[in-house]
Amino acid sequence: MKFRPLHDRVVIRRAEGDIKSKGGIIIPDNAKEKPQEGEVIAVGPGARDENGALVPLDVKAGDTILFGKWSGTEVKIDGEDLLIMKEADIMGVIEKTVAAKKAA
């Protein structure tokens, strides 16, 4: 990807939503609820504090995160639908458990 976000912005690939309901009914694309989980693709260098010092971001490329339902701006980069949002819109990082790491 040839895109570098500025300041405290983060580029996110939204996780795939379920295509079937729990009852087995296939949900069409326009009726699916968009997931609030995604993978960080790229991060900016960080924001500046009131003294002008650079404050690095807490997230890094490869992190799986949760974000608000209406957070970010949807963009298309290299034919892929992505989200760009500020780090403040990210609610948290999903830590992979030890069992999941062993299985992978």
N, C-alpha and C positions, 0 to 999 in steps of 0.2 A: 504494500500500500504506500502510495506516495503522498501522504498527508500527515502533517505534524500539527497537532492542536497547540494553541497559544495559551499562555498563562496557566490558570487552574482548570482548564477544560480537559475532558476525557472523552475518547471515542469508544463506543460500546457496541458489541454485536449482541442483539437481543436473543435470548434462548428460544428454542422452538417451542411453540405451544402444543397442547394435546390435540390430536386430530379426532379422537373418540372420547365420548363422555364415559363416565364410570359404568353406565348401563349398556355401553356398546354402540351408541348412536354416533354416526360420523358427523362431525361439526363442520359446516362450510367455512371458508376463510373469512367471509365478511361477518360471521356470527361469533367467531372466536374472540375470547378476551385475550388481549396481549399480555404476555408474561412480564412480570416486574423483576426479572432476573436476567443477567447477561454477563458476557465476558469482556473484560477490558482489553481493547486492541492497541490503543496508543494513549499516552498521557503527555500533557504539556510540562514545561519545566517547573511550574509552581507559581504561586502568587507572591506579591511583595507586601511586606508589612508596613506599618506607618513610618518606620525608619529607612525603608527602601531595601531591606535585606530580603533575599529570596527564601521563601518558605516552601520546601519540597512537598509534593503530594504524598498522602498515605497509601494510595493505591498504585499498583504497577501493572504493566501489561501481563495478561495471563490470569489475573485475579477474577474470581466469580463474585459478582456483587448483587445486591438488592437496591432498587431505586424506586422513587415515587411513581405512581400511576401516570401522571401527566408530566413527568420530568423530561427534559431534553428536547432537542430538535431533530426530527427525522431527516436524514440526508441520504443520498445515493452516491457512493464513492466506488469507482471501478466496477459498477454494475451491482454492488451489494448494498442492501438497505442497512444503514447504521444509525446510531444515535450519538449526538454530541451534547454533553451536559457539563455543568460545573461540578466540581468535586463536592460542593455543599449539597447537591441534590442526591448524592449517594448515601443510602442509609447504613450500609455496612458491607463487610466482606464475608463471604461464606467460606469458612475454613473446612478443608477436606479432612475427614476423620482418618485415623490410622488404619482402620479396616479397609476403607475405600482406597487408600494409597497402596496397601498390600495387594488388593485385587487388581489394580491397574497395571 
